[in-house]
Amino acid sequence: MNTSRMTKKGRHSYFLMYAAACMLLAIAQTFLGTEIQFILMGFVSLIIAGSPLFFFGLFDITALFAFFLLSKYSIFPFFIKTVMGERIDVGLLAVGETFTVITAGSFIVVAALFAAKTIHIRKRFLGFSLSSKELLTLGYVSYGFGFVLTMLHVIVKPTTIGGEAVGGFGGFGGFIGLLYLGIICATALLVKSDSRKFINKKIILMLAGVLVLSILDNAKLYFTLSLISYIATLFLFGRKISPRYIVAILLLAIFYLGAVVPVIQVLRTDIFKEATLSQRTELVMEFISNSVFGEHDASSKMALLFNYEYYPNLHTPIIDRVEMIQDLDIVLDGIHTTNTIGWRPVTMAIKHITPRILAPDKIPEVDVDVIAYQIGLTTHLISLRRTMGVFGVSYAMFMWPGWLIITFFLLLLYFLMVRKVVLPSAFGNIFGIYFLAKYGINFSETGVQNLIGTMLRAVPIDVITILILLRIARGLVRKKSNLQFRHSSEIIYTPK
């Protein structure tokens, strides 16, 4: 497949195949005995989930954000339940409300996407070309700064012990994305400079560095997004991946999911959070050498608070990341007119982005923790380390019809922000790949509080930091070669 171009006819063909697959899932659910109204709502949600890529192309960045959001509410749950031979309406506490919100929410997401696309964007913040030398230097500079700042985050970040936040400074955590950008630059340069290799020692060392940070910080998402950044860059820069490379990537994924993820889950226990950096390193090495998993399944504790009956025979950390329906369901079942949370996620977002020097007494509350407390899942506010998407949080704020209005305008502003920052297509676009990896893959898990924080703090800091690092990289290249960028004839990154 020529990934650099996708004609309208090609999009039609892929969408017809997708619609046929959705129809097969609906037929299978009919044989399983699912009620017809839920099959219809599920089918409509599936079709709407795929429509952004049909209308705007498989590599349109804003459309991919919308697709990632909707897929975890419809595509993954529908597919997983069907493969397991289970009805899609079994295991939910508020089945009617859940399917209604997902169907209506799907229309809202696509409406916000179309509205954002109708507004003309004259110039992007990160829309320019890089020479190979600049790309190489930017990769080194980004990864170097990212590694140092993330290590500082590991050392001084606030910790959560027994559900309570304890001291620390979390301002360095937002720079983890620089590691992804470094890996993307290195991979893009590899693809353009060598048509046969799919990895080199430099990329292996970069990935290994992120893996170490993931273990030290108990954050499996770091390494996951690094792998996604690497694989996405291979694909979106036109690398033809042979079957043996696919096997190698699958083996790496199996190793990561089977060995690294369980280790990180165990390291989230309080004994590790209370340890110093040196003690934590010793505990990690001891754990790996002894391979003692014990009774440290973190998901078992969360099962006491959240509805895990939707996948009774298949609950792993992976399931938590590829679906959002069970988290939405618990909100729809527990939130009523007497216990809505109002504008609290908005005020919490503003407090969260306010520097601690201006608000020394601010408490790091999270919207999902407030929801759990409001519906009686916890007796006091504690950190549950859970994610809750925009559908669930906006519904908990004002129920019907407020959640529709809040969801629409928040997503409209978010899509406009994405369009202003990066160029439309992800193909051959290092900054587009970066934003998809850092913000797009887990977009469905982003609630109201995080959406506001991302728009008002995270993305502006990202853009300013990248522009500064790019200026540094260009300065280093000019100093070394004494050649102005505008005279360079070796262009490697020219997004269209």
Backbone torsions as a table, in degrees:
resi	resn	phi	psi	omega
1	MET	NA	132.7	175.5
2	ASN	-81.4	103.2	-174.1
3	THR	-77.0	-12.0	-177.2
4	SER	-78.6	-20.8	-178.8
5	ARG	-134.9	141.5	176.5
6	MET	-141.5	105.0	-177.4
7	THR	-72.4	165.5	178.6
8	LYS	-63.1	-36.7	177.5
9	LYS	-63.9	-40.7	178.4
10	GLY	-63.2	-40.2	177.7
11	ARG	-63.5	-39.5	177.4
12	HIS	-59.2	-44.2	-177.9
13	SER	-63.4	-46.3	-179.7
14	TYR	-65.4	-38.1	-179.6
15	PHE	-68.7	-36.0	176.9
16	LEU	-64.3	-40.3	176.7
17	MET	-65.2	-40.0	177.5
18	TYR	-63.7	-44.2	178.6
19	ALA	-62.9	-37.6	177.8
20	ALA	-64.4	-40.7	177.6
21	ALA	-63.9	-39.7	176.8
22	CYS	-62.5	-39.4	178.8
23	MET	-64.6	-39.7	178.2
24	LEU	-63.0	-40.4	177.4
25	LEU	-63.2	-41.2	179.2
26	ALA	-64.3	-40.9	178.4
27	ILE	-64.2	-42.1	178.8
28	ALA	-61.5	-40.9	178.7
29	GLN	-66.4	-30.6	176.5
30	THR	-63.5	-44.6	178.2
31	PHE	-66.9	-27.5	178.6
32	LEU	-77.4	-10.2	176.1
33	GLY	95.1	15.6	178.5
34	THR	-67.0	140.8	178.9
35	GLU	-62.1	142.4	-170.2
36	ILE	-62.1	-36.3	-177.9
37	GLN	-65.9	-32.4	178.8
38	PHE	-76.5	-32.9	174.8
39	ILE	-64.0	-44.5	-179.7
40	LEU	-64.1	-45.6	178.8
41	MET	-64.7	-38.5	177.5
42	GLY	-65.0	-42.0	179.5
43	PHE	-64.3	-44.4	177.8
44	VAL	-60.6	-42.0	179.2
45	SER	-63.4	-39.2	178.0
46	LEU	-63.1	-45.1	-179.5
47	ILE	-63.9	-43.8	-179.9
48	ILE	-65.0	-36.7	-179.7
49	ALA	-60.7	-35.2	-180.0
50	GLY	-86.4	-12.0	-174.4
51	SER	-65.6	-35.1	179.0
52	PRO	-56.8	-39.9	179.6
53	LEU	-72.9	-28.8	177.1
54	PHE	-68.8	-43.4	-175.8
55	PHE	-78.1	-35.0	-171.3
56	PHE	-117.4	-4.0	176.6
57	GLY	105.8	154.2	-175.4
58	LEU	-69.4	-19.3	-175.5
59	PHE	-114.4	10.2	176.4
60	ASP	-70.9	122.9	-171.1
61	ILE	-65.6	-46.5	-179.7
62	THR	-64.1	-39.4	176.8
63	ALA	-64.2	-36.4	177.7
64	LEU	-65.6	-37.5	174.7
65	PHE	-58.5	-46.7	179.5
66	ALA	-63.6	-40.9	179.9
67	PHE	-64.3	-45.1	178.9
68	PHE	-60.3	-38.2	178.7
69	LEU	-64.2	-49.5	-173.6
70	LEU	-76.4	-29.9	-175.2
71	SER	-62.9	-33.2	-177.6
72	LYS	-79.9	-11.4	174.6
73	TYR	-95.6	-18.5	-174.9
74	SER	-133.0	-58.5	-171.6
75	ILE	-61.7	-54.7	-176.8
76	PHE	-65.3	-48.7	178.9
77	PRO	-60.5	-44.0	-178.7
78	PHE	-61.0	-46.0	-177.8
79	PHE	-66.7	-48.0	-176.9
80	ILE	-61.6	-46.1	-179.1
81	LYS	-63.7	-38.5	-179.9
82	THR	-67.6	-44.6	178.9
83	VAL	-61.8	-35.7	178.8
84	MET	-77.5	-4.0	179.9
85	GLY	73.4	30.8	-178.5
86	GLU	-118.7	151.8	177.1
87	ARG	-72.2	143.9	-178.8
88	ILE	-74.3	-12.6	-178.7
89	ASP	-102.3	7.5	-179.4
90	VAL	-100.5	133.8	177.2
91	GLY	101.6	-3.4	178.4
92	LEU	-94.3	145.4	179.1
93	LEU	-81.8	-34.1	-179.3
94	ALA	-130.0	70.4	-169.1
95	VAL	-62.2	-45.1	-178.5
96	GLY	-63.3	-48.5	179.9
97	GLU	-63.7	-38.3	-178.4
98	THR	-64.1	-47.5	-179.9
99	PHE	-67.9	-33.8	178.2
100	THR	-65.6	-45.3	-180.0
101	VAL	-64.6	-41.9	-179.8
102	ILE	-64.5	-42.7	-179.8
103	THR	-66.5	-49.8	179.1
104	ALA	-64.3	-39.6	179.3
105	GLY	-63.8	-33.7	178.1
106	SER	-62.6	-43.4	176.1
107	PHE	-61.9	-39.4	-178.7
108	ILE	-64.3	-43.4	-179.8
109	VAL	-61.3	-46.6	-178.9
110	VAL	-67.6	-36.5	177.0
111	ALA	-63.1	-43.0	177.6
112	ALA	-63.6	-38.3	178.8
113	LEU	-64.2	-47.2	179.5
114	PHE	-63.5	-40.2	178.8
115	ALA	-62.5	-41.7	179.2
116	ALA	-66.2	-35.1	-178.4
117	LYS	-71.8	-23.3	-179.4
118	THR	-77.2	-15.8	-178.7
119	ILE	-88.6	125.0	-176.2
120	HIS	-73.7	130.7	176.5
121	ILE	-109.0	116.1	-173.8
122	ARG	-78.4	-45.5	-174.6
123	LYS	-143.0	139.7	178.9
124	ARG	-96.9	152.6	177.8
125	PHE	-70.1	-36.0	-176.6
126	LEU	-121.0	57.1	179.4
127	GLY	-122.3	85.9	-178.6
128	PHE	-156.9	176.7	-177.2
129	SER	-105.3	154.1	177.3
130	LEU	-128.5	141.5	170.8
131	SER	-79.5	167.4	-178.6
132	SER	-62.9	-38.4	179.2
133	LYS	-65.4	-40.0	178.5
134	GLU	-67.9	-38.1	178.3
135	LEU	-63.7	-43.9	178.8
136	LEU	-62.3	-46.0	-178.1
137	THR	-67.6	-41.1	177.8
138	LEU	-61.2	-38.9	178.2
139	GLY	-61.6	-46.5	179.2
140	TYR	-64.2	-47.3	-177.4
141	VAL	-63.5	-45.2	-179.1
142	SER	-62.5	-47.6	-177.8
143	TYR	-66.3	-40.1	179.9
144	GLY	-62.0	-50.6	178.5
145	PHE	-63.1	-42.0	-179.2
146	GLY	-61.6	-41.4	-178.7
147	PHE	-66.4	-44.9	-179.0
148	VAL	-63.8	-46.5	-177.5
149	LEU	-68.8	-35.8	177.9
150	THR	-69.6	-36.6	175.6
151	MET	-63.8	-39.1	174.8
152	LEU	-62.1	-38.6	177.4
153	HIS	-61.6	-42.5	178.7
154	VAL	-60.0	-37.3	-174.6
155	ILE	-78.0	-41.8	-169.1
156	VAL	-111.8	2.6	-174.9
157	LYS	-67.1	155.2	172.1
158	PRO	-63.5	145.9	177.5
159	THR	-112.6	157.5	178.8
160	THR	-118.3	113.9	-178.1
161	ILE	-120.5	121.5	-179.0
162	GLY	61.9	28.4	179.3
163	GLY	85.6	-0.4	-178.6
164	GLU	-112.2	134.8	178.0
165	ALA	-75.0	138.4	-177.3
166	VAL	-126.6	112.4	169.9
167	GLY	44.4	-160.3	173.5
168	GLY	87.5	176.0	179.2
169	PHE	-133.5	123.4	-174.6
170	GLY	-105.3	13.3	-174.6
171	GLY	-67.9	-21.2	-178.3
172	PHE	-82.6	-13.7	-175.0
173	GLY	-63.8	-25.9	-177.8
174	GLY	-71.5	-9.5	-176.8
175	PHE	-93.5	6.3	178.1
176	ILE	-58.8	-29.9	-178.2
177	GLY	-61.9	-23.3	178.7
178	LEU	-62.5	-29.1	175.2
179	LEU	-64.6	-42.5	178.5
180	TYR	-62.7	-42.9	-178.8
181	LEU	-62.7	-39.6	177.5
182	GLY	-61.9	-42.1	178.8
183	ILE	-66.6	-39.6	178.2
184	ILE	-62.6	-44.9	179.3
185	CYS	-62.2	-45.2	-179.4
186	ALA	-63.9	-39.6	-179.8
187	THR	-70.1	-41.4	178.0
188	ALA	-61.6	-41.5	179.3
189	LEU	-65.3	-39.0	177.5
190	LEU	-61.8	-45.4	-177.8
191	VAL	-62.3	-42.2	-176.9
192	LYS	-76.8	-23.7	-175.9
193	SER	-97.3	-20.3	-177.8
194	ASP	-143.2	119.7	-174.5
195	SER	-82.1	-5.9	-175.6
196	ARG	-107.6	-41.9	-176.0
197	LYS	-71.9	148.1	173.1
198	PHE	-118.9	-4.7	175.6
199	ILE	-159.1	155.7	175.9
200	ASN	-140.0	178.8	-176.2
201	LYS	-61.9	-36.5	-179.0
202	LYS	-60.8	-46.8	-179.0
203	ILE	-68.0	-37.9	177.9
204	ILE	-60.8	-44.1	179.0
205	LEU	-65.1	-38.2	178.5
206	MET	-63.7	-46.1	179.4
207	LEU	-64.8	-38.1	178.8
208	ALA	-64.3	-38.7	177.2
209	GLY	-61.8	-41.6	178.2
210	VAL	-67.5	-36.8	178.4
211	LEU	-61.1	-42.6	177.6
212	VAL	-60.7	-45.7	179.4
213	LEU	-63.7	-37.0	178.8
214	SER	-60.9	-42.9	-178.9
215	ILE	-70.1	-43.7	-179.0
216	LEU	-65.2	-32.6	-177.5
217	ASP	-99.2	4.8	-179.4
218	ASN	55.8	37.8	-175.0
219	ALA	-128.8	95.0	-179.2
220	LYS	-67.7	-18.4	-178.3
221	LEU	-64.9	-31.2	179.5
222	TYR	-55.3	-55.2	-175.9
223	PHE	-70.7	-35.5	178.4
224	THR	-59.4	-48.5	-178.9
225	LEU	-70.2	-28.3	175.2
226	SER	-65.7	-44.1	176.8
227	LEU	-62.7	-42.7	178.9
228	ILE	-62.9	-41.1	178.6
229	SER	-60.3	-43.9	-179.1
230	TYR	-64.7	-50.3	-177.1
231	ILE	-66.9	-41.3	179.7
232	ALA	-63.1	-37.5	179.5
233	THR	-67.0	-41.4	175.2
234	LEU	-54.6	-48.5	-175.7
235	PHE	-70.2	-46.1	-172.8
236	LEU	-80.7	-6.1	170.3
237	PHE	-103.5	12.2	169.6
238	GLY	87.4	13.3	178.8
239	ARG	-69.8	128.4	173.5
240	LYS	-85.4	111.1	-174.4
241	ILE	-91.0	120.3	-178.9
242	SER	-75.8	162.9	-179.8
243	PRO	-56.4	-36.3	-178.4
244	ARG	-67.7	-32.8	176.8
245	TYR	-70.5	-35.4	176.8
246	ILE	-63.5	-41.8	177.0
247	VAL	-61.6	-41.8	179.4
248	ALA	-63.4	-41.5	178.9
249	ILE	-65.6	-40.1	178.7
250	LEU	-65.2	-39.9	177.3
251	LEU	-64.1	-39.1	176.9
252	LEU	-63.5	-41.7	179.2
253	ALA	-64.2	-40.9	179.0
254	ILE	-63.2	-43.5	177.7
255	PHE	-61.0	-43.9	-178.7
256	TYR	-64.2	-47.3	-177.3
257	LEU	-72.3	-32.6	-176.6
258	GLY	-86.9	-24.5	-176.4
259	ALA	-117.8	-50.2	-173.5
260	VAL	-73.0	-47.4	-177.7
261	VAL	-60.0	-46.9	176.8
262	PRO	-59.4	-37.1	178.3
263	VAL	-61.8	-46.9	-178.5
264	ILE	-64.6	-37.6	177.4
265	GLN	-59.7	-41.5	-179.9
266	VAL	-69.9	-36.2	-178.0
267	LEU	-69.2	-6.6	178.3
268	ARG	-84.1	0.0	179.0
269	THR	-70.9	160.5	-175.3
270	ASP	-61.7	-32.6	-178.1
271	ILE	-62.0	-33.8	177.8
272	PHE	-78.5	-35.7	180.0
273	LYS	-67.0	-29.9	-179.5
274	GLU	-81.6	-14.0	-175.8
275	ALA	-77.6	154.1	172.6
276	THR	-75.2	173.2	-177.4
277	LEU	-61.6	-44.5	-179.8
278	SER	-66.9	-40.8	177.8
279	GLN	-64.6	-38.6	-179.9
280	ARG	-63.7	-40.8	178.2
281	THR	-62.2	-42.9	178.7
282	GLU	-63.7	-40.3	179.8
283	LEU	-65.6	-38.9	178.6
284	VAL	-62.2	-47.8	-178.9
285	MET	-63.6	-39.2	178.6
286	GLU	-65.2	-40.3	-179.7
287	PHE	-64.7	-43.6	-179.0
288	ILE	-65.1	-41.5	-177.5
289	SER	-69.5	-34.7	-178.9
290	ASN	-88.0	-21.9	-178.2
291	SER	53.1	45.8	-179.5
292	VAL	-98.4	112.3	179.5
293	PHE	-95.8	-32.5	175.0
294	GLY	54.7	-143.6	-176.9
295	GLU	-106.3	42.7	-172.0
296	HIS	-101.6	25.2	179.5
297	ASP	-70.3	105.2	-176.0
298	ALA	-63.6	-29.8	-177.5
299	SER	-66.6	-25.1	-179.1
300	SER	-65.4	-34.2	177.6
301	LYS	-69.2	-40.8	-179.6
302	MET	-68.1	-25.0	179.3
303	ALA	-64.0	-23.2	177.7
304	LEU	-74.2	-21.0	-175.5
305	LEU	-106.6	-28.7	-175.5
306	PHE	-121.0	158.4	-176.7
307	ASN	-74.6	103.6	176.5
308	TYR	-107.7	19.5	179.6
309	GLU	-80.5	-11.2	-178.2
310	TYR	-69.7	-31.1	174.8
311	TYR	-124.3	70.0	-173.2
312	PRO	-63.7	-27.8	-176.9
313	ASN	-105.1	4.1	-175.8
314	LEU	-150.9	85.6	175.9
315	HIS	-128.8	112.6	179.5
316	THR	-138.1	170.1	173.9
317	PRO	-57.9	-25.1	179.8
318	ILE	-68.5	-44.4	-179.7
319	ILE	-59.1	-38.9	179.5
320	ASP	-59.1	-28.0	-175.1
321	ARG	-93.8	-16.3	-174.8
322	VAL	-110.7	8.3	176.1
323	GLU	-149.8	157.3	-179.6
324	MET	-132.8	1.7	-171.3
325	ILE	-68.6	-38.5	-175.8
326	GLN	-72.2	-31.9	176.8
327	ASP	-70.4	-39.4	176.1
328	LEU	-63.8	-40.7	-176.6
329	ASP	-60.6	-40.4	-178.1
330	ILE	-66.2	-30.3	177.5
331	VAL	-72.4	-46.4	-178.9
332	LEU	-62.5	-31.3	179.4
333	ASP	-78.4	-30.5	-172.6
334	GLY	-100.8	-21.5	-177.0
335	ILE	-88.5	129.6	176.5
336	HIS	-132.0	177.6	-176.7
337	THR	-62.0	-21.0	-176.9
338	THR	-89.6	-11.0	-176.9
339	ASN	-133.2	27.0	174.5
340	THR	-66.7	159.3	-175.2
341	ILE	-100.9	-0.8	174.9
342	GLY	58.5	-140.5	-176.1
343	TRP	-85.5	13.5	-173.9
344	ARG	-59.1	-40.4	176.5
345	PRO	-59.4	-33.0	179.0
346	VAL	-69.6	-46.8	179.7
347	THR	-66.1	-36.5	177.2
348	MET	-65.5	-37.1	179.1
349	ALA	-64.9	-42.1	179.3
350	ILE	-65.1	-42.1	177.5
351	LYS	-64.4	-38.0	-176.2
352	HIS	-66.8	-38.0	-177.7
353	ILE	-84.2	-8.8	176.6
354	THR	-74.1	127.5	179.0
355	PRO	-55.8	143.1	-177.6
356	ARG	-61.9	-25.7	178.7
357	ILE	-66.0	-25.9	176.7
358	LEU	-92.9	-20.2	179.5
359	ALA	-138.5	72.3	-174.5
360	PRO	-64.3	-21.1	-176.4
361	ASP	-100.7	11.8	-176.1
362	LYS	-68.0	143.0	-179.4
363	ILE	-105.0	126.6	-176.9
364	PRO	-74.7	70.5	177.9
365	GLU	-79.9	152.6	178.9
366	VAL	-125.7	142.5	-173.2
367	ASP	-59.3	-38.1	-179.3
368	VAL	-65.1	-33.9	178.0
369	ASP	-67.4	-38.7	177.9
370	VAL	-65.7	-40.6	178.7
371	ILE	-62.8	-45.7	179.8
372	ALA	-59.4	-38.2	178.9
373	TYR	-70.1	-42.3	-177.4
374	GLN	-64.4	-35.2	-177.9
375	ILE	-94.3	7.6	171.5
376	GLY	86.4	15.1	178.6
377	LEU	-77.6	-24.5	176.0
378	THR	-131.4	152.8	-178.5
379	THR	-86.3	-16.7	175.8
380	HIS	-153.6	166.7	-177.0
381	LEU	-69.7	117.7	175.0
382	ILE	-134.5	160.8	179.2
383	SER	-83.8	116.7	-177.5
384	LEU	-96.2	-6.1	-178.5
385	ARG	52.5	43.7	179.7
386	ARG	-114.8	164.0	174.4
387	THR	-115.4	148.9	178.3
388	MET	-142.7	121.1	-175.9
389	GLY	-70.6	175.2	-175.1
390	VAL	-64.7	-32.1	179.0
391	PHE	-61.1	-49.7	-176.8
392	GLY	-66.2	-43.8	-176.8
393	VAL	-69.6	-44.5	-179.4
394	SER	-65.3	-33.6	175.3
395	TYR	-67.3	-39.9	178.8
396	ALA	-65.9	-21.5	179.8
397	MET	-73.6	-52.4	-173.5
398	PHE	-139.8	4.3	-177.9
399	MET	56.8	-150.4	178.3
400	TRP	-80.1	145.4	-12.9
401	PRO	-93.0	9.5	-175.9
402	GLY	-57.0	-36.8	-176.8
403	TRP	-64.9	-31.1	177.8
404	LEU	-64.6	-45.8	-177.9
405	ILE	-67.0	-45.6	-179.1
406	ILE	-62.7	-45.8	-179.3
407	THR	-61.2	-45.3	-177.8
408	PHE	-61.2	-51.3	-174.7
409	PHE	-71.8	-34.7	176.6
410	LEU	-64.3	-45.4	-179.8
411	LEU	-69.6	-34.9	176.1
412	LEU	-59.5	-48.0	178.8
413	LEU	-64.1	-38.4	-179.0
414	TYR	-66.3	-46.4	179.4
415	PHE	-62.5	-38.8	176.5
416	LEU	-63.1	-39.9	178.4
417	MET	-61.8	-45.1	179.5
418	VAL	-60.2	-43.8	-179.6
419	ARG	-65.5	-32.5	179.9
420	LYS	-75.1	-28.6	-174.7
421	VAL	-84.0	-47.8	-173.7
422	VAL	-122.7	160.0	177.2
423	LEU	-69.7	159.0	-169.5
424	PRO	-60.8	-44.2	-172.8
425	SER	-90.2	140.8	177.0
426	ALA	-83.9	-12.1	-175.2
427	PHE	-72.1	122.7	-179.5
428	GLY	65.4	24.0	-172.9
429	ASN	-119.7	97.3	-174.7
430	ILE	-63.9	-36.3	-179.4
431	PHE	-74.9	-33.3	174.5
432	GLY	-65.5	-42.7	176.7
433	ILE	-62.2	-40.6	179.4
434	TYR	-59.6	-47.4	-178.6
435	PHE	-69.4	-33.1	175.4
436	LEU	-66.0	-41.4	-178.8
437	ALA	-68.4	-44.9	-174.6
438	LYS	-78.6	-39.5	-173.4
439	TYR	-115.0	-22.9	-172.8
440	GLY	-85.2	-42.7	-174.3
441	ILE	-59.6	-42.8	-179.3
442	ASN	-102.8	25.5	-177.5
443	PHE	-61.2	-35.7	-177.9
444	SER	-66.4	-22.2	-179.7
445	GLU	-87.6	-0.6	-176.3
446	THR	-87.3	116.3	179.3
447	GLY	-86.9	-172.7	-177.3
448	VAL	-60.4	-46.1	-178.7
449	GLN	-60.2	-45.7	-179.1
450	ASN	-71.2	-33.7	176.3
451	LEU	-60.6	-45.9	179.6
452	ILE	-65.2	-45.1	179.0
453	GLY	-61.7	-37.7	178.8
454	THR	-65.0	-44.5	-177.7
455	MET	-70.9	-36.6	-174.3
456	LEU	-91.5	-22.6	-177.4
457	ARG	-129.3	-55.1	-170.4
458	ALA	-61.6	-52.7	-177.6
459	VAL	-67.5	-45.1	175.4
460	PRO	-56.5	-41.7	177.9
461	ILE	-64.4	-41.1	178.1
462	ASP	-59.2	-49.5	-177.1
463	VAL	-61.9	-47.8	-179.6
464	ILE	-62.2	-43.1	-179.5
465	THR	-63.3	-45.1	-179.1
466	ILE	-64.0	-40.8	179.3
467	LEU	-64.7	-38.6	177.5
468	ILE	-65.9	-46.5	179.6
469	LEU	-64.9	-35.2	177.3
470	LEU	-65.8	-39.3	177.1
471	ARG	-63.6	-41.0	177.4
472	ILE	-63.1	-45.2	-179.3
473	ALA	-62.2	-44.5	179.0
474	ARG	-65.1	-37.3	177.7
475	GLY	-63.5	-40.9	178.3
476	LEU	-65.7	-38.7	179.4
477	VAL	-66.5	-45.0	-179.8
478	ARG	-64.6	-38.6	-179.7
479	LYS	-65.0	-36.3	-177.8
480	LYS	-77.6	-41.0	-174.6
481	SER	-100.9	-12.9	-177.3
482	ASN	53.2	38.5	-177.7
483	LEU	-131.4	125.3	-179.7
484	GLN	-66.8	145.9	-178.1
485	PHE	-59.2	-35.9	-175.2
486	ARG	-68.7	-14.6	178.6
487	HIS	-97.2	-0.6	-177.6
488	SER	-73.0	136.0	179.8
489	SER	-103.4	1.2	-176.2
490	GLU	-106.8	85.0	-177.4
491	ILE	-98.7	128.0	-177.6
492	ILE	-114.3	-27.9	-176.1
493	TYR	-124.5	103.3	179.2
494	THR	-133.8	84.5	-178.6
495	PRO	-65.8	147.5	-179.1
496	LYS	-101.0	NA	NA
